[in-house]
Amino acid sequence: MKLSEIKTQLKELETIEFKLPNGNLVPRHFHVTEVGKISKTFIDCGGKLRQESVINFQLWEANDYDHRLHPEKLLNIINLSEEKLGLKDVEIEVEYQSETIGKYDLGYSEGSFLLLSKQTDCLAKDNCGVPTSKPKLKLSELQNQTANCCTPESGCC
Protein backbone atom coordinates (compact mmCIF):
# COMPACT_ATOMS: atom_id res chain seq x y z
CA MET A 1 0.00 0.00 0.00
CA LYS A 2 1.31 3.41 -0.93
CA LEU A 3 1.13 6.55 1.19
CA SER A 4 -1.68 8.06 -0.88
CA GLU A 5 -3.76 4.91 -0.37
CA ILE A 6 -3.52 4.91 3.43
CA LYS A 7 -4.45 8.59 3.48
CA THR A 8 -7.55 7.88 1.39
CA GLN A 9 -8.58 4.99 3.65
CA LEU A 10 -7.99 6.96 6.86
CA LYS A 11 -10.39 9.70 5.67
CA GLU A 12 -13.18 7.09 5.53
CA LEU A 13 -12.59 5.44 8.92
CA GLU A 14 -13.85 6.16 12.43
CA THR A 15 -11.31 3.85 14.10
CA ILE A 16 -7.98 2.30 13.09
CA GLU A 17 -7.37 -1.42 13.22
CA PHE A 18 -4.24 -3.36 12.23
CA LYS A 19 -4.55 -7.10 11.69
CA LEU A 20 -1.55 -9.45 11.93
CA PRO A 21 -0.98 -12.26 9.40
CA ASN A 22 -2.34 -14.81 11.91
CA GLY A 23 -5.64 -12.88 12.12
CA ASN A 24 -5.02 -11.37 15.57
CA LEU A 25 -5.42 -7.64 15.98
CA VAL A 26 -2.71 -5.29 17.16
CA PRO A 27 -4.08 -4.12 20.54
CA ARG A 28 -6.24 -1.02 20.09
CA HIS A 29 -4.03 1.01 22.45
CA PHE A 30 -1.09 0.99 19.98
CA HIS A 31 0.94 4.08 19.16
CA VAL A 32 2.59 5.02 15.87
CA THR A 33 5.97 5.91 17.34
CA GLU A 34 7.74 6.62 14.05
CA VAL A 35 6.97 7.61 10.50
CA GLY A 36 10.19 7.52 8.53
CA LYS A 37 11.78 7.45 5.12
CA ILE A 38 14.10 4.52 4.52
CA SER A 39 16.39 4.43 1.50
CA LYS A 40 18.49 1.38 0.79
CA THR A 41 21.25 1.12 -1.79
CA PHE A 42 22.65 -2.35 -2.31
CA ILE A 43 24.21 -4.78 -4.75
CA ASP A 44 22.29 -7.97 -5.44
CA CYS A 45 24.01 -11.36 -5.74
CA GLY A 46 24.28 -10.83 -9.50
CA GLY A 47 26.34 -7.67 -9.03
CA LYS A 48 23.60 -5.21 -10.02
CA LEU A 49 23.35 -1.93 -8.09
CA ARG A 50 19.83 -1.41 -6.76
CA GLN A 51 17.97 1.27 -4.81
CA GLU A 52 14.83 0.89 -2.77
CA SER A 53 12.76 3.42 -0.81
CA VAL A 54 9.89 2.81 1.59
CA ILE A 55 7.97 4.77 4.17
CA ASN A 56 8.23 3.14 7.57
CA PHE A 57 5.57 3.14 10.27
CA GLN A 58 6.53 1.73 13.64
CA LEU A 59 3.68 0.44 15.81
CA TRP A 60 4.20 0.10 19.54
CA GLU A 61 1.97 -0.76 22.45
CA ALA A 62 2.33 0.40 26.01
CA ASN A 63 0.32 -0.17 29.15
CA ASP A 64 -1.85 2.90 28.56
CA TYR A 65 -4.98 0.94 27.73
CA ASP A 66 -7.12 4.07 27.36
CA HIS A 67 -5.02 5.32 24.43
CA ARG A 68 -6.70 5.22 21.00
CA LEU A 69 -5.10 6.66 17.89
CA HIS A 70 -7.85 8.17 15.79
CA PRO A 71 -7.66 8.33 11.97
CA GLU A 72 -7.48 12.14 11.87
CA LYS A 73 -4.53 12.10 14.32
CA LEU A 74 -2.63 9.60 12.15
CA LEU A 75 -3.41 11.73 9.08
CA ASN A 76 -1.91 14.74 10.90
CA ILE A 77 1.22 12.71 11.72
CA ILE A 78 1.49 11.62 8.07
CA ASN A 79 0.98 15.17 6.77
CA LEU A 80 3.67 16.53 9.12
CA SER A 81 6.02 13.73 8.04
CA GLU A 82 5.41 14.50 4.36
CA GLU A 83 6.26 18.15 4.98
CA LYS A 84 9.33 17.61 7.20
CA LEU A 85 10.78 14.51 5.48
CA GLY A 86 9.76 15.19 1.87
CA LEU A 87 7.98 11.83 1.61
CA LYS A 88 7.10 10.54 -1.83
CA ASP A 89 4.14 8.31 -2.68
CA VAL A 90 5.95 4.98 -2.17
CA GLU A 91 5.11 1.70 -0.45
CA ILE A 92 4.66 1.56 3.31
CA GLU A 93 6.48 -0.94 5.49
CA VAL A 94 5.26 -1.50 9.06
CA GLU A 95 7.45 -2.53 11.98
CA TYR A 96 5.78 -4.27 14.91
CA GLN A 97 7.26 -6.12 17.87
CA SER A 98 6.93 -9.91 17.87
CA GLU A 99 9.80 -12.18 18.97
CA THR A 100 11.97 -9.53 17.34
CA ILE A 101 11.01 -6.50 15.28
CA GLY A 102 8.83 -7.84 12.47
CA LYS A 103 8.63 -6.03 9.15
CA TYR A 104 5.39 -6.22 7.20
CA ASP A 105 3.93 -4.95 3.97
CA LEU A 106 0.67 -3.07 4.40
CA GLY A 107 -2.65 -3.98 2.82
CA TYR A 108 -6.29 -3.09 3.43
CA SER A 109 -9.50 -5.08 3.47
CA GLU A 110 -12.96 -4.56 4.93
CA GLY A 111 -12.05 -1.71 7.28
CA SER A 112 -8.79 -3.22 8.57
CA PHE A 113 -5.20 -2.47 7.70
CA LEU A 114 -3.46 -5.79 7.11
CA LEU A 115 0.10 -6.49 8.16
CA LEU A 116 1.26 -8.81 5.36
CA SER A 117 4.21 -11.16 5.76
CA LYS A 118 7.33 -10.23 3.82
CA GLN A 119 9.63 -12.78 2.22
CA THR A 120 13.25 -12.65 1.16
CA ASP A 121 13.98 -13.34 -2.50
CA CYS A 122 16.87 -13.61 -4.90
CA LEU A 123 16.81 -10.62 -7.26
CA ALA A 124 19.28 -12.14 -9.73
CA LYS A 125 17.92 -15.65 -10.30
CA ASP A 126 19.24 -15.66 -13.88
CA ASN A 127 22.81 -15.14 -12.58
CA CYS A 128 22.58 -17.56 -9.67
CA GLY A 129 21.35 -20.60 -11.55
CA VAL A 130 18.07 -20.63 -9.63
CA PRO A 131 15.33 -22.15 -11.78
CA THR A 132 12.44 -19.74 -12.35
CA SER A 133 9.91 -22.54 -12.01
CA LYS A 134 9.88 -26.22 -11.23
CA PRO A 135 9.34 -28.55 -14.18
CA LYS A 136 5.80 -29.91 -14.18
CA LEU A 137 5.46 -33.66 -14.42
CA LYS A 138 2.38 -35.73 -15.08
CA LEU A 139 2.10 -38.80 -12.90
CA SER A 140 0.58 -40.75 -15.81
CA GLU A 141 3.71 -40.12 -17.88
CA LEU A 142 5.94 -41.30 -15.05
CA GLN A 143 4.19 -44.68 -15.09
CA ASN A 144 4.85 -45.04 -18.83
CA GLN A 145 8.52 -44.17 -18.35
CA THR A 146 8.78 -46.74 -15.58
CA ALA A 147 7.20 -49.42 -17.77
CA ASN A 148 9.85 -48.87 -20.46
CA CYS A 149 12.75 -49.09 -17.97
CA CYS A 150 15.11 -51.95 -17.67
CA THR A 151 13.68 -54.73 -15.49
CA PRO A 152 15.53 -57.74 -14.04
CA GLU A 153 13.80 -60.18 -16.39
CA SER A 154 14.36 -58.08 -19.55
CA GLY A 155 17.95 -59.20 -19.96
CA CYS A 156 19.31 -55.64 -20.30
CA CYS A 157 21.39 -55.78 -17.10
C-alpha positions in Angstrom: 0.0 0.0 0.0 1.3 3.4 -0.9 1.1 6.6 1.2 -1.7 8.1 -0.9 -3.8 4.9 -0.4 -3.5 4.9 3.4 -4.4 8.6 3.5 -7.5 7.9 1.4 -8.6 5.0 3.7 -8.0 7.0 6.9 -10.4 9.7 5.7 -13.2 7.1 5.5 -12.6 5.4 8.9 -13.8 6.2 12.4 -11.3 3.8 14.1 -8.0 2.3 13.1 -7.4 -1.4 13.2 -4.2 -3.4 12.2 -4.5 -7.1 11.7 -1.6 -9.4 11.9 -1.0 -12.3 9.4 -2.3 -14.8 11.9 -5.6 -12.9 12.1 -5.0 -11.4 15.6 -5.4 -7.6 16.0 -2.7 -5.3 17.2 -4.1 -4.1 20.5 -6.2 -1.0 20.1 -4.0 1.0 22.5 -1.1 1.0 20.0 0.9 4.1 19.2 2.6 5.0 15.9 6.0 5.9 17.3 7.7 6.6 14.0 7.0 7.6 10.5 10.2 7.5 8.5 11.8 7.5 5.1 14.1 4.5 4.5 16.4 4.4 1.5 18.5 1.4 0.8 21.3 1.1 -1.8 22.7 -2.3 -2.3 24.2 -4.8 -4.8 22.3 -8.0 -5.4 24.0 -11.4 -5.7 24.3 -10.8 -9.5 26.3 -7.7 -9.0 23.6 -5.2 -10.0 23.4 -1.9 -8.1 19.8 -1.4 -6.8 18.0 1.3 -4.8 14.8 0.9 -2.8 12.8 3.4 -0.8 9.9 2.8 1.6 8.0 4.8 4.2 8.2 3.1 7.6 5.6 3.1 10.3 6.5 1.7 13.6 3.7 0.4 15.8 4.2 0.1 19.5 2.0 -0.8 22.4 2.3 0.4 26.0 0.3 -0.2 29.1 -1.9 2.9 28.6 -5.0 0.9 27.7 -7.1 4.1 27.4 -5.0 5.3 24.4 -6.7 5.2 21.0 -5.1 6.7 17.9 -7.9 8.2 15.8 -7.7 8.3 12.0 -7.5 12.1 11.9 -4.5 12.1 14.3 -2.6 9.6 12.1 -3.4 11.7 9.1 -1.9 14.7 10.9 1.2 12.7 11.7 1.5 11.6 8.1 1.0 15.2 6.8 3.7 16.5 9.1 6.0 13.7 8.0 5.4 14.5 4.4 6.3 18.1 5.0 9.3 17.6 7.2 10.8 14.5 5.5 9.8 15.2 1.9 8.0 11.8 1.6 7.1 10.5 -1.8 4.1 8.3 -2.7 6.0 5.0 -2.2 5.1 1.7 -0.5 4.7 1.6 3.3 6.5 -0.9 5.5 5.3 -1.5 9.1 7.4 -2.5 12.0 5.8 -4.3 14.9 7.3 -6.1 17.9 6.9 -9.9 17.9 9.8 -12.2 19.0 12.0 -9.5 17.3 11.0 -6.5 15.3 8.8 -7.8 12.5 8.6 -6.0 9.2 5.4 -6.2 7.2 3.9 -4.9 4.0 0.7 -3.1 4.4 -2.7 -4.0 2.8 -6.3 -3.1 3.4 -9.5 -5.1 3.5 -13.0 -4.6 4.9 -12.0 -1.7 7.3 -8.8 -3.2 8.6 -5.2 -2.5 7.7 -3.5 -5.8 7.1 0.1 -6.5 8.2 1.3 -8.8 5.4 4.2 -11.2 5.8 7.3 -10.2 3.8 9.6 -12.8 2.2 13.2 -12.6 1.2 14.0 -13.3 -2.5 16.9 -13.6 -4.9 16.8 -10.6 -7.3 19.3 -12.1 -9.7 17.9 -15.6 -10.3 19.2 -15.7 -13.9 22.8 -15.1 -12.6 22.6 -17.6 -9.7 21.4 -20.6 -11.6 18.1 -20.6 -9.6 15.3 -22.1 -11.8 12.4 -19.7 -12.3 9.9 -22.5 -12.0 9.9 -26.2 -11.2 9.3 -28.6 -14.2 5.8 -29.9 -14.2 5.5 -33.7 -14.4 2.4 -35.7 -15.1 2.1 -38.8 -12.9 0.6 -40.8 -15.8 3.7 -40.1 -17.9 5.9 -41.3 -15.0 4.2 -44.7 -15.1 4.8 -45.0 -18.8 8.5 -44.2 -18.3 8.8 -46.7 -15.6 7.2 -49.4 -17.8 9.9 -48.9 -20.5 12.8 -49.1 -18.0 15.1 -52.0 -17.7 13.7 -54.7 -15.5 15.5 -57.7 -14.0 13.8 -60.2 -16.4 14.4 -58.1 -19.5 18.0 -59.2 -20.0 19.3 -55.6 -20.3 21.4 -55.8 -17.1 
